[in-house]
Amino acid sequence: MLKKAYPLLFALISPALFAQALPSNKASRGQQATPANQAAVVKEETSLGLKQLDTSAIDTTGSSIEFKFKYQKGDRYAILSTVEEDVFVNMRYDHHGEIVNRVSAEVTAADQATGSGSHECTFMTTENAFGLGGGKTFSWGEEYKSVFDRTSLGRYTIGDEYFMPTVRDVPIFPDHAIKPGDTWVQEGHEAHDLRKNFGLEKPYIVPFTATYKYLGTVGREKREVKQMSYAAASISKQRNNQVIKKEGNVLHVFHVKYSLYTQAPQRPSANYYGDYPQTTMGFSDELIYWDAEKGAIDHYVENFRILIETAYGNIYEFRGTAHAEVTDFIRTGTDDELRAVEEQIKDLGIENVTVKKSDKGLTLSMENIQFKAESSQLMPSETEKLKKLAQILEAYPDNDILVSGHTATGKGRDPQELSEARAKAVADYLIQLGVKDNYHIFTQGFGDKKPIAPNNTEEGKAKNRRVEITIMDK
């Protein structure tokens, strides 16, 4: 069972995911941008088209309070970050990017004497895609593993073999109580993954000095959520979709600003003849909302601008906004949840659906799923089945969903492409049903690479032609 004092193990995920965003040869494309001064560190200006951070609702009264991260062994949680950015190459507009980053994390050890915590986590970055029905979904992207320690004040200890998290040592709190209006300064750094574009084997470190100001408090609005799990509902004898009111509490707000400027001291030996970042500059302007009771960040909003000038004279610019939220989720990969969902499938009369525990949570497998031949268009019988499955999925409002497509072997459309399209079709329909919004449901396709039965019989092919829906707890 999740503990209430789950911590946010890192403050921010990078607004500039260079490995995905840097184009290779698109500098001649796009419309002419209106260039700002490329030779200086940029300050936050409304002329950049960035949204001003709203501080109007903050209560600036209040007494002094000491802020610390709180860690407990076994704490588990997920963090979802969304980034909207415009990318410019050599002062010309290149493209607009929307990136979703998902993190699942666990505190593996907590030192009660020092207040520090050890963390193991998986970072995933996505690329957006558009389903056949016009609905936007995000494909499951590259995963990064990371292990690190963090003190109760927020300082990291992490090896240089790990590329995530990108923004480190934000926030860092003072070792004494502070009141609204107090300011302080702390060092931090960003660690960027430039392996794909520049051949750098270790994180590209960009140091900064962050200026903090404790602004005050805001009230968290009360919200209504559905009963979280069928297992919990069966124990409490409450109806599965009963609405429960969750009381709001107070969040503390911090304004964090830092500018970036660094120059590479020498050409990387691993990329001696290739292009590489020579100068990096930019700024970040953030509001962090802190839950003092849990000892964790609740969410944050950010404006950013980053410029990279390379040794060959290319200039890459990223400007945009970012937002992140922490989600508490039910542990789905348990025997109790497995039995409860199996019982619901039986009660709802859903055929050709099995349930199993998987490495990411609880997986519902729709075997022999029916689409029009060589297409991703669902047959009416399958949409009715998905409507029933939606009743189960809606009982996990804080757990993200991963939809995976599989095909049997055969001639015709490329199996990989077909499996991805079918996964997106199922995800689109679940979004239409209101099970999740498009930022909390992800898709992936495996083609015919993961059969669960021999493909030399029609029965075996029917089992392999499946879509799996995973209620994730990692």
C-alpha positions in Angstrom: 0.0 0.0 0.0 1.3 3.5 -0.8 2.4 5.7 2.0 1.0 9.2 2.1 4.4 10.9 2.4 5.6 10.1 -1.1 8.3 12.5 -2.3 8.9 14.0 -5.6 12.4 12.8 -6.2 13.4 15.4 -8.7 12.1 18.8 -9.5 12.0 19.2 -13.2 12.3 17.2 -16.3 14.3 18.9 -19.1 12.3 21.3 -21.3 14.7 20.7 -24.1 15.0 17.1 -24.9 17.8 17.5 -27.3 18.1 13.9 -28.4 14.6 14.1 -29.8 14.3 17.7 -30.9 17.5 18.5 -32.7 17.0 18.1 -36.5 19.8 17.0 -38.6 19.5 18.9 -41.9 16.3 21.0 -41.7 18.0 24.5 -41.3 16.7 25.6 -44.7 13.1 24.8 -44.0 10.5 26.9 -42.3 9.6 30.5 -42.1 12.0 33.3 -41.1 11.8 33.8 -37.3 12.2 37.2 -35.6 15.6 36.6 -33.9 16.2 37.8 -30.5 19.8 38.7 -29.4 21.5 35.4 -29.8 24.7 36.5 -28.1 23.4 37.0 -24.6 21.7 35.1 -21.9 17.9 35.6 -22.3 15.7 37.1 -19.7 12.0 36.3 -19.4 10.2 38.6 -21.8 6.6 38.6 -23.1 8.0 39.3 -26.6 9.1 35.6 -26.7 5.4 34.6 -26.7 5.8 32.9 -23.3 3.0 33.0 -20.8 3.6 35.1 -17.7 3.5 33.1 -14.5 0.4 34.0 -12.5 1.1 34.8 -8.8 -2.1 36.8 -8.1 -3.8 34.2 -5.9 -0.9 33.7 -3.5 -1.4 34.6 0.2 1.8 36.4 1.2 1.0 36.3 5.0 2.1 33.5 7.2 4.7 32.5 9.8 8.1 30.9 9.3 8.4 27.3 8.3 11.2 24.9 7.6 11.0 22.9 4.3 12.4 19.4 3.8 11.9 16.4 1.5 10.4 13.5 3.3 11.4 10.0 2.3 10.0 6.6 3.4 11.3 3.2 2.1 8.7 1.7 -0.3 7.2 5.0 -1.4 6.1 4.7 -5.0 4.6 7.4 -7.3 4.5 8.6 -10.9 5.3 12.0 -12.4 4.0 13.3 -15.7 5.6 16.3 -17.4 4.3 17.9 -20.6 6.4 20.3 -22.7 5.2 22.6 -25.5 8.2 24.1 -27.4 9.0 25.9 -30.6 12.3 24.8 -32.2 14.4 27.2 -34.3 17.5 26.2 -36.4 19.9 29.0 -37.4 17.2 31.6 -36.6 14.5 30.0 -38.8 11.4 28.4 -37.3 11.7 24.6 -37.7 8.9 22.9 -35.9 6.6 22.8 -32.8 7.1 20.0 -30.4 4.9 18.5 -27.8 6.7 16.0 -25.5 5.4 14.0 -22.6 7.8 12.6 -20.0 6.6 9.9 -17.6 8.6 8.8 -14.5 7.9 5.9 -12.2 9.9 5.9 -9.0 10.5 4.0 -5.8 12.3 5.0 -2.6 14.5 1.9 -1.9 16.1 3.2 1.3 15.6 6.0 3.8 18.2 7.2 6.3 16.2 8.4 9.3 19.3 10.0 10.9 20.2 12.2 7.9 16.8 12.4 6.2 18.2 11.3 2.8 16.6 8.8 0.5 17.8 6.4 -2.2 15.8 6.2 -5.4 15.3 3.9 -8.3 13.3 5.1 -11.2 12.4 4.7 -14.9 12.1 7.8 -17.1 10.2 7.6 -20.4 10.0 10.2 -23.1 7.3 10.1 -25.8 6.7 11.3 -29.3 3.1 12.4 -30.1 1.1 10.6 -32.8 -2.4 11.2 -34.3 -4.9 8.3 -34.4 -7.1 7.5 -37.3 -10.1 9.0 -35.5 -8.4 12.3 -35.2 -7.5 11.8 -31.6 -4.0 12.5 -30.4 -2.2 9.7 -28.5 1.4 9.4 -27.4 3.6 6.4 -28.4 5.6 4.7 -25.6 9.1 6.0 -26.1 12.7 5.4 -25.0 13.2 4.4 -21.4 16.1 5.6 -19.1 17.0 3.9 -15.8 18.4 6.0 -13.0 19.6 5.4 -9.4 20.6 8.2 -7.0 20.5 9.6 -3.5 18.9 12.9 -2.5 19.2 14.8 0.8 16.3 16.2 2.8 17.3 19.6 1.5 17.3 18.4 -2.1 20.9 17.9 -3.0 21.7 15.0 -5.5 24.4 12.3 -5.5 24.3 10.5 -8.8 26.8 8.7 -11.1 27.7 10.0 -14.5 26.4 6.9 -16.2 22.8 8.2 -15.6 21.3 10.7 -18.0 18.1 11.4 -16.0 16.8 13.4 -14.3 18.0 16.3 -16.4 17.5 19.2 -14.0 19.2 18.5 -10.7 19.5 20.2 -7.4 16.2 22.2 -7.8 14.8 23.0 -5.4 17.5 23.2 -2.7 16.1 24.5 0.6 17.9 26.5 3.3 18.7 24.7 6.5 16.5 27.0 8.6 12.9 28.2 8.7 11.8 30.8 6.1 8.8 33.1 5.8 7.0 34.6 2.7 9.3 37.1 1.0 12.6 35.4 2.0 15.1 34.8 -0.8 18.2 32.6 -1.1 20.6 31.3 -3.8 21.8 27.8 -4.5 23.9 26.1 -7.2 22.5 23.5 -9.5 23.0 21.9 -13.0 21.3 20.4 -16.0 22.6 17.1 -17.4 21.6 16.7 -21.1 21.8 13.5 -23.2 23.6 14.4 -26.5 24.6 10.9 -27.4 22.5 10.7 -30.6 23.2 14.1 -32.0 26.7 14.9 -30.9 28.2 11.5 -29.9 28.8 12.6 -26.3 29.1 9.4 -24.1 28.4 11.1 -20.8 25.8 13.7 -19.7 26.5 17.2 -21.0 26.6 19.3 -17.8 25.4 22.9 -17.8 25.8 24.5 -14.3 23.7 27.4 -13.1 23.0 29.5 -10.0 19.3 29.5 -9.0 17.6 32.4 -7.2 14.7 31.4 -4.9 11.9 33.3 -3.3 9.2 31.9 -1.0 6.1 33.7 -2.2 3.5 32.3 0.3 0.6 29.8 0.1 -2.4 28.9 -2.1 -5.4 26.8 -1.3 -5.7 23.5 -3.1 -9.1 23.0 -4.5 -11.2 20.1 -3.4 -11.6 17.5 -6.0 -13.8 14.5 -6.6 -12.5 11.1 -7.7 -13.9 7.7 -8.2 -13.3 4.7 -5.9 -9.8 3.7 -6.9 -9.8 -0.1 -7.1 -12.2 -3.0 -7.2 -10.2 -4.8 -4.5 -10.6 -1.8 -2.2 -14.3 -1.6 -3.1 -15.0 -5.2 -2.4 -13.3 -4.9 1.0 -15.2 -1.7 2.0 -18.5 -2.9 0.4 -18.8 0.4 -1.4 -20.0 0.7 -5.0 -17.0 0.7 -7.4 -17.7 4.0 -9.1 -18.8 5.9 -6.0 -17.7 9.5 -6.0 -15.5 10.4 -3.0 -14.7 14.0 -2.0 -11.0 14.7 -1.2 -10.4 17.7 1.1 -8.1 20.4 -0.2 -5.0 21.6 1.7 -2.5 24.4 1.5 0.3 24.4 -1.0 3.5 26.6 -0.6 4.7 28.5 -3.6 8.3 29.1 -4.6 9.6 31.3 -7.5 12.8 29.8 -9.0 14.8 31.6 -11.7 18.2 30.7 -13.2 20.2 31.6 -16.3 22.4 29.2 -18.2 25.7 29.9 -19.7 28.6 27.5 -20.4 31.3 26.9 -22.9 32.8 23.5 -23.7 36.5 23.6 -22.6 37.7 21.3 -25.4 36.5 19.1 -28.3 35.2 15.8 -26.9 37.6 13.0 -27.8 34.8 10.6 -28.7 33.5 13.1 -31.3 36.8 14.6 -32.5 35.8 15.3 -36.2 32.1 15.9 -35.6 30.0 18.9 -34.5 29.5 19.4 -30.8 28.0 22.1 -28.5 30.4 25.0 -28.0 28.2 27.4 -26.1 24.9 26.8 -24.2 22.8 29.7 -22.8 19.2 30.3 -21.7 16.9 30.8 -18.8 14.3 29.0 -16.7 11.5 30.8 -14.8 9.4 28.5 -12.6 6.7 28.3 -9.9 7.0 25.3 -7.7 3.9 24.3 -5.6 5.0 22.4 -2.5 3.0 20.1 -0.2 4.7 20.5 3.2 2.6 17.7 4.8 3.9 15.2 2.3 7.4 16.8 2.0 7.1 16.8 -1.8 6.4 18.9 -4.8 2.8 18.8 -5.9 3.3 20.3 -9.3 5.2 23.1 -11.2 4.9 25.4 -14.2 7.8 26.8 -16.2 8.8 29.1 -19.0 12.1 28.4 -20.6 14.4 29.4 -23.5 17.7 27.5 -24.4 20.2 28.2 -27.2 23.0 25.9 -28.3 25.7 27.2 -30.6 27.9 24.4 -32.0 31.5 24.4 -33.0 30.5 24.5 -36.7 28.4 27.6 -36.2 24.9 26.1 -36.0 22.4 27.6 -33.6 19.6 25.6 -32.1 16.9 27.4 -30.0 14.2 25.9 -27.8 11.5 28.1 -26.3 8.3 27.1 -24.6 6.5 26.1 -21.4 6.4 23.0 -19.2 4.2 21.6 -16.5 4.5 18.6 -14.3 2.3 16.8 -11.8 2.7 14.0 -9.3 0.2 11.2 -9.3 -0.5 8.7 -6.5 -1.5 5.4 -7.9 -2.9 2.0 -6.9 -0.5 -1.0 -6.8 -2.3 -3.1 -9.5 0.1 -6.0 -9.8 -1.2 -7.8 -6.7 -3.1 -11.1 -6.3 -6.1 -9.2 -4.8 -6.4 -6.9 -7.7 -5.9 -9.8 -10.2 -8.8 -11.8 -8.6 -11.0 -8.7 -8.3 -10.6 -7.8 -12.0 -11.1 -11.4 -13.1 -14.4 -11.4 -11.2 -15.5 -8.2 -12.8 -14.7 -9.6 -16.3 -16.8 -12.6 -15.5 -19.7 -10.5 -14.1 -19.7 -8.3 -17.1 -19.7 -11.2 -19.5 -16.6 -10.1 -21.4 -15.3 -12.9 -23.7 -11.8 -13.6 -24.9 -10.2 -11.3 -22.3 -7.6 -12.7 -19.8 -5.8 -10.9 -16.9 -2.2 -11.4 -15.7 0.3 -9.6 -13.6 3.1 -8.0 -15.7 6.3 -6.1 -15.1 4.4 -2.8 -15.5 1.2 -3.6 -13.6 -2.0 -5.5 -14.4 -2.5 -6.5 -18.1 -5.9 -7.2 -19.7 -5.3 -9.1 -22.9 -8.0 -8.9 -25.6 -7.3 -12.0 -27.7 -8.8 -12.6 -31.1 -9.6 -8.9 -31.3 -11.6 -8.2 -34.5 -10.6 -5.4 -36.9 -11.5 -5.0 -40.6 -9.1 -7.0 -42.7 -5.5 -5.6 -42.8 -6.8 -2.4 -41.1 -7.0 -0.8 -37.7 -10.8 -0.2 -37.9 -12.5 -1.8 -34.9 -15.5 -4.1 -35.5 -18.7 -3.2 -33.7 -18.4 -6.2 -31.4 -15.0 -5.0 -30.1 -16.3 -1.5 -29.4 -19.0 -3.0 -27.2 -16.4 -5.1 -25.4 -14.2 -1.9 -24.8 -17.3 -0.2 -23.3 -17.4 -2.9 -20.7 -13.7 -2.9 -20.1 -13.9 0.9 -19.6 -16.0 0.3 -16.5 -13.0 -1.6 -15.0 -10.4 0.9 -16.2 -12.3 3.9 -14.8 -11.8 2.5 -11.3 -8.1 3.4 -11.5 -8.2 7.2 -12.0 -4.6 7.8 -11.0 -3.0 4.9 -12.9 -1.8 5.5 -16.5 -2.7 3.0 -19.2 -0.4 1.4 -21.8 -2.1 -0.1 -24.9 0.1 -2.7 -26.8 -0.7 -4.1 -30.2 0.3 -7.6 -31.5 -0.4 -9.3 -34.8 -0.2 -12.9 -36.0 2.1 -13.7 -38.9 0.8 -13.4 -42.4 0.9 -11.6 -45.7 -0.3 -8.1 -46.3 0.3 -5.0 -44.3 3.6 -4.6 -42.4 3.0 -6.3 -38.9 4.8 -3.6 -37.0 2.9 -0.8 -38.6 -0.4 -2.6 -38.2 0.2 -3.4 -34.5 1.0 0.2 -33.8 -2.1 1.5 -35.7 -4.4 -1.0 -33.9 -3.0 0.0 -30.5 -3.7 3.6 -31.3 -7.2 2.8 -32.5 -8.0 1.1 -29.1 -6.4 4.0 -27.2 -8.4 6.6 -29.2 -11.7 4.8 -28.4 -10.9 4.6 -24.7 -10.2 8.4 -24.8 -13.5 8.9 -26.5 -15.2 6.9 -23.7 -13.6 9.3 -21.2 -11.5 6.6 -19.5 -8.3 8.8 -19.7 -7.2 12.0 -21.4 -4.6 11.7 -24.1 -1.8 12.5 -21.7 -2.4 9.5 -19.5 -2.7 6.8 -22.1 0.2 5.5 -24.2 0.6 3.1 -27.1 3.2 0.7 -28.5 3.3 -2.0 -31.1 5.3 -5.2 -31.3 4.2 -6.6 -34.7 4.5 -10.4 -34.7 7.6 -10.5 -32.4 5.8 -11.7 -29.2 3.5 -14.6 -30.0 1.8 -16.4 -27.1 0.8 -19.4 -29.2 2.0 -21.3 -32.3 1.1 -19.6 -35.6 0.5 -22.9 -37.4 -3.2 -23.1 -36.4 -6.1 -20.7 -36.7 -6.6 -21.0 -32.9 -3.0 -20.0 -32.3 -3.2 -17.0 -34.7 -6.4 -15.8 -33.0 -4.5 -15.7 -29.6 -1.6 -13.9 -31.1 -3.8 -11.3 -32.8 -4.4 -9.4 -29.6 -4.3 -6.0 -27.9 -3.1 -5.7 -24.3 -4.3 -3.0 -22.0 -2.0 -2.5 -19.0 -3.0 -0.6 -15.9 0.4 0.7 -14.9 1.8 0.9 -11.4 5.4 1.5 -12.5 
